[in-house]
Amino acid sequence: MASLKIANWDKWQTFRSGRGTPPWIKLYRSLFSNTEWACLTDSEKGQLVSLWILAADRSGSIPADPSILRKVCQLDDEPNIKRLIDLGFLTGTCQSNDGQMVDNLTPTCPQLVTAETETETEERQSKSKKRNSGEYTVDFVTFYAAWIGTKKKKANAFKEWKKLRPDAELQEKILLHLLDRQANDADWIKDGRKFQGHPDTFLKERKWEDEWKAKPTQNGNGKRRLSPSEEYKIERAETMRLIELENKAKQERENAAS
């Protein structure tokens, strides 16, 4: 099966080795100054974040089949692969009908041509539905993707999210609570997580404000293991350091050119 590669994955998504599959991905505030990101609709931004989350399991690679991506990422619509490639978010190769490899999944790629037609058809069929239900926002998609319990009533969860209208501080508080509690709350973990509930109930009942007690965990050296939220904060601090270095280097290049 042909595969796609997230552009600049190794540059922007750096994880410590030996930790297994990362429980999160990094989203950079510099996206708001990215021209290509601004060209995307809210729905496309949410789809792209979902693809980034999927890529974390595969070292930056994802399947090139939009129908598979839709199922695995639990999307309402198939992602427009060609558009994401044209904007520089994805790169890859596939095999054309004559057996030759095609760079960057250009329109000669059979998977891409078929997917584009199907996507256009489905977009026309779902226009009225989207107008009524609204498009999922990036911050909600990030929350929903982090939920590893039973994923049901996504539309209801999104309604509760919109009611909250969480700012960046509350979004982080909810996410950190979720990461830690899913990993360490025995009541949530037992019996196949049937007592964790659903995302809409979690939001409606403001369960991130609940008090719960986690058992202390240790690594192989007998030292306390970092919690998911602690690891998240460490990775975020490193990310911000890299952003500052890149911004400084960019400013120096601009100064040198002027």
Secondary structure, 3 states (H helix, E strand, C coil): CCEEEECCHHHHCCCCCCCCCCCCCCCCHHHHHCHHHHHCCHHHHHHHHHHHHHHCCCCCEEECCHHHHHHHCCCCCCCCHHHHHHCCCEEEEEECCCCCEEECCCCCCHHHHHHHHHHHHHHHHCHHHHHHHCCCCHHHHHHHHHCCCCCCCHHHHHHHHHHHCCCHHHHHHHHHHHHHHHHHCHHHHHHHHCCCCCHHHHHHCCHHHCCCCCCCCECCCCCECCCHHHHHHHHHHHHHHHHHHHHHHHHHHHHHHC
